C-alpha cells in the first residue's frame, strides 16, 4: 500500500531574496510536488516574521491551486483566533467553489504570533482565549450550511481539520465531526516538509491523523 505524502510550506524568504522570490519558489515547489505524486500541499499562517511570506494564507492557497491540477491544497493552518469566522468562511468557500474537491481548511487555536500583532489582526484589544475556540469553529461551520446567507460559503464547505500538538484538538474534532492533525515533529524554517498521515477513526466518524 502506498503512503500519501504531503508538503507543509512556509514560503521562506532566504537570505538575499525577496518576498516575491519566496512566493514564486512556493509555486515552483507545488508544481514539482504534484509531478512527484504528492497528495496534499498545505501552507502555514505566520505574521510579522521577516523570513516567512505565507501570511496571506488563503490568497497563496488560491495561487497554488491554480498552478496545479490534482493535488489537494489547504492551510496548515489558519489561526482562527486571528480572524472573524465569517471572513474565513467566505475565503475558503470561494476557494472550494473555484477548486471543488481540492481544498482543505486546517484551523489552529493559537494566535501564532505576538499579542500586539494578534490585536492588530483582530482589531480588538480583547484577546480570545482557548475556551472560545469551539464556539468559533461552530460559528465558522454554520456559515457553510446550505441555507446560509453567506455567499459563496453556503454549500461550499471544504474538509475542516483541527490542528494541535495535544489530544485537545482530536477530542474536539471528534465532538464536532471534523478531522484532526496532531503534529509530532517541530516545523523547521525550510522550504517544505513532508508529512506522513496515519489516520485512525475518532468519535462520530471523525478522522484523526498523526504526522511524522
Secondary structure, DSSP 8 states (H G I E B T S, - for coil): ----EEEEE--B--TT--HHHHHHHHHHHHHHHHHTT--EEEE----S-TTB--SSHHHHHHHHHHH-SSSEEEES-EEGGGS-HHHHHHHHHHHHHHSTT-EEEEEESS--S-HHHHHHHHT-SS---GGGHHHHHHHHHHTTSTT-SSTTTTT---EEEEEESSHHHHHHHHHHT-EEEEE-S---SSSEEEEEEEEEE-GGG-EEEEE-
